[in-house]
């Protein structure tokens, strides 16, 4: 069981690293990357499995801490899901707009803010909040 716990914990931490690392790779033009969404799913599932393993063990489980972490993890997943959906829609509209512009001449490129920027910030902030709860709440 200890090996399973270590594997799940490693996957859980990798999920957090993907969310934070994905955010920092696109920090100049923030958006939700598909990897951030998949990492939030990974975090949610491995977190639930870790709690299940802890419940089966002999030690005490802080249910208040787990409840807070679950709510924050669900929020991270919802923010990543909404941001990913907004980003896909935005990308599809850009591709449709460039295809309808035709190939006659150089198209006009305008700088626009990614619609998923707010969701990217929220996904990152709540992922960090979840780490802080995990480390500092006893």
Beta strands, then each sheet from edge to edge (+ up, - down):
end
